[in-house]
Protein backbone atom coordinates (compact mmCIF):
# COMPACT_ATOMS: atom_id res chain seq x y z
CA UNK A 1 0.00 0.00 0.00
CA UNK A 2 2.55 2.58 -0.97
CA UNK A 3 0.30 4.75 -3.17
CA UNK A 4 -2.60 6.26 -1.25
CA UNK A 5 -4.92 8.99 -2.51
CA UNK A 6 -6.72 11.00 0.18
CA UNK A 7 -9.77 12.85 -1.11
CA UNK A 8 -12.81 14.81 0.06
CA UNK A 9 -15.48 12.13 0.26
CA UNK A 10 -18.30 14.70 0.22
CA UNK A 11 -17.17 16.39 -3.00
CA UNK A 12 -18.71 15.13 -6.26
CA UNK A 13 -15.72 16.37 -8.28
CA UNK A 14 -13.29 14.57 -5.96
CA UNK A 15 -15.27 11.34 -6.18
CA UNK A 16 -15.23 11.56 -9.97
CA UNK A 17 -11.47 12.11 -9.82
CA UNK A 18 -11.16 8.87 -7.82
CA UNK A 19 -13.27 7.07 -10.42
CA UNK A 20 -11.08 8.55 -13.16
CA UNK A 21 -7.96 7.19 -11.43
CA UNK A 22 -9.49 3.73 -10.92
CA UNK A 23 -10.42 3.46 -14.61
CA UNK A 24 -6.84 4.27 -15.66
CA UNK A 25 -5.01 2.37 -12.92
CA UNK A 26 -4.23 -0.71 -15.00
CA UNK A 27 -2.12 -2.36 -12.29
CA UNK A 28 -4.34 -1.46 -9.29
CA UNK A 29 -1.53 0.45 -7.59
CA UNK A 30 -3.69 3.07 -5.88
CA UNK A 31 -5.58 2.84 -2.62
CA UNK A 32 -8.06 5.48 -1.52
CA UNK A 33 -9.30 6.99 1.74
CA UNK A 34 -11.47 10.00 2.53
CA UNK A 35 -9.57 12.88 4.15
CA UNK A 36 -11.81 12.75 7.22
CA UNK A 37 -11.75 8.97 7.71
CA UNK A 38 -9.81 7.70 10.72
CA UNK A 39 -6.97 6.62 8.41
CA UNK A 40 -7.09 9.90 6.50
CA UNK A 41 -6.77 11.91 9.72
CA UNK A 42 -3.98 9.64 10.97
CA UNK A 43 -2.01 9.98 7.72
CA UNK A 44 -2.47 13.74 7.60
CA UNK A 45 -1.18 14.03 11.17
CA UNK A 46 1.79 11.78 10.39
CA UNK A 47 2.71 13.95 7.40
CA UNK A 48 1.89 17.23 9.19
CA UNK A 49 -0.79 18.38 6.72
CA UNK A 50 -3.66 18.52 9.20
CA UNK A 51 -5.31 21.65 7.77
CA UNK A 52 -4.96 20.61 4.14
CA UNK A 53 -8.33 19.97 2.47
CA UNK A 54 -7.13 19.21 -1.03
CA UNK A 55 -6.30 16.01 -2.81
CA UNK A 56 -3.29 14.37 -1.18
CA UNK A 57 -1.12 11.62 -2.59
CA UNK A 58 1.19 9.52 -0.45
CA UNK A 59 3.86 7.70 -2.40
CA UNK A 60 6.67 5.75 -0.71
CA UNK A 61 5.93 7.55 2.58
CA UNK A 62 6.25 11.00 0.94
CA UNK A 63 3.22 13.24 0.67
CA UNK A 64 2.34 15.36 -2.35
CA UNK A 65 -0.26 18.11 -2.07
CA UNK A 66 -2.39 20.13 -4.49
CA UNK A 67 -1.06 20.25 -8.07
CA UNK A 68 1.92 18.05 -7.19
CA UNK A 69 -0.47 15.33 -6.00
CA UNK A 70 -2.35 15.43 -9.30
CA UNK A 71 0.80 15.37 -11.41
CA UNK A 72 2.44 12.57 -9.41
CA UNK A 73 -0.72 10.46 -9.71
CA UNK A 74 -0.69 11.00 -13.48
CA UNK A 75 2.73 9.41 -13.88
CA UNK A 76 1.22 6.02 -12.84
CA UNK A 77 -1.92 6.14 -14.99
CA UNK A 78 -2.33 4.00 -18.08
CA UNK A 79 -2.11 5.79 -21.41
CA UNK A 80 -0.89 9.25 -22.29
CA UNK A 81 -1.78 10.65 -18.87
CA UNK A 82 1.86 10.11 -17.86
CA UNK A 83 2.80 13.06 -20.09
CA UNK A 84 1.15 15.47 -17.64
CA UNK A 85 3.91 14.72 -15.14
CA UNK A 86 6.08 16.98 -17.31
CA UNK A 87 4.07 19.94 -15.97
CA UNK A 88 6.11 19.63 -12.78
CA UNK A 89 8.60 21.92 -14.57
CA UNK A 90 6.08 24.75 -14.09
CA UNK A 91 6.82 26.51 -10.79
CA UNK A 92 4.80 24.95 -7.96
CA UNK A 93 3.52 28.33 -6.85
CA UNK A 94 1.88 28.94 -10.24
CA UNK A 95 0.53 25.37 -10.52
CA UNK A 96 -0.89 25.53 -7.00
CA UNK A 97 -2.60 28.87 -7.63
CA UNK A 98 -4.44 27.32 -10.59
CA UNK A 99 -5.24 24.23 -8.52
CA UNK A 100 -6.54 26.40 -5.66
CA UNK A 101 -8.78 28.37 -8.01
CA UNK A 102 -10.64 25.17 -8.96
CA UNK A 103 -10.50 23.74 -5.43
CA UNK A 104 -12.16 26.83 -3.97
CA UNK A 105 -15.06 26.52 -6.43
CA UNK A 106 -15.45 22.74 -6.75
CA UNK A 107 -18.42 22.41 -4.39
CA UNK A 108 -20.19 25.37 -5.99
CA UNK A 109 -19.59 24.04 -9.51
CA UNK A 110 -20.02 20.30 -8.96
CA UNK A 111 -21.86 20.03 -5.64
CA UNK A 112 -21.69 17.38 -2.99
CA UNK A 113 -21.76 13.66 -3.61
CA UNK A 114 -25.42 12.61 -3.53
CA UNK A 115 -25.04 8.85 -3.97
CA UNK A 116 -22.23 6.42 -3.38
CA UNK A 117 -20.85 4.55 -6.36
CA UNK A 118 -20.96 0.79 -5.86
CA UNK A 119 -17.75 -0.81 -7.08
CA UNK A 120 -17.06 -4.52 -7.57
CA UNK A 121 -15.51 -6.23 -4.55
CA UNK A 122 -11.98 -6.23 -5.98
CA UNK A 123 -12.11 -2.42 -6.23
CA UNK A 124 -13.92 -1.93 -2.90
CA UNK A 125 -10.90 -3.55 -1.22
CA UNK A 126 -8.79 -0.61 -2.37
CA UNK A 127 -10.83 1.84 -0.27
CA UNK A 128 -9.32 2.23 3.18
CA UNK A 129 -10.94 3.67 6.29
Residue, then its C-alpha position, 0 to 999 in steps of 0.5 A: x500500500x505505498x500509493x494512497x490517494x486521500x480525497x474529500x469524500x463529500x465532494x462530487x468532483x473529488x469522487x469523480x477524480x477517484x473514479x477517473x484514477x481507478x479506470x486508468x489504474x491498469x495495475x491497481x496500484x492506488x488505494x483510496x481513503x477519505x480525508x476525514x476517515x480515521x486513516x485519513x486523519x492519521x495519515x495527515x497528522x503523520x505527514x503534518x498536513x492537518x489543515x490541508x483539504x485538497x487532494x493528497x497523494x502519499x507515495x513511498x511515505x512521501x506526501x504530495x499536495x495540491x497540483x503536485x499530487x495530481x501530477x504525481x498520480x498521473x505518472x502512474x496512470x495508463x495511457x498518455x496521462x503520464x505526459x502530464x507529469x512533465x508539468x512539474x517543470x512549471x513553478x509549484x507556486x503557479x501550478x498551486x494557484x491554478x489548482x486552488x482556483x478550482x479547489x475553492x469553487x469545486x463544491x459550488x460548480x459540482x456540488x456534494x456527492x449525492x449517492x455512493x458509487x458501488x464498485x465490484x468487490x476487488x475495487x472496494x478492497x482498495x478503499x481504506x478507512 
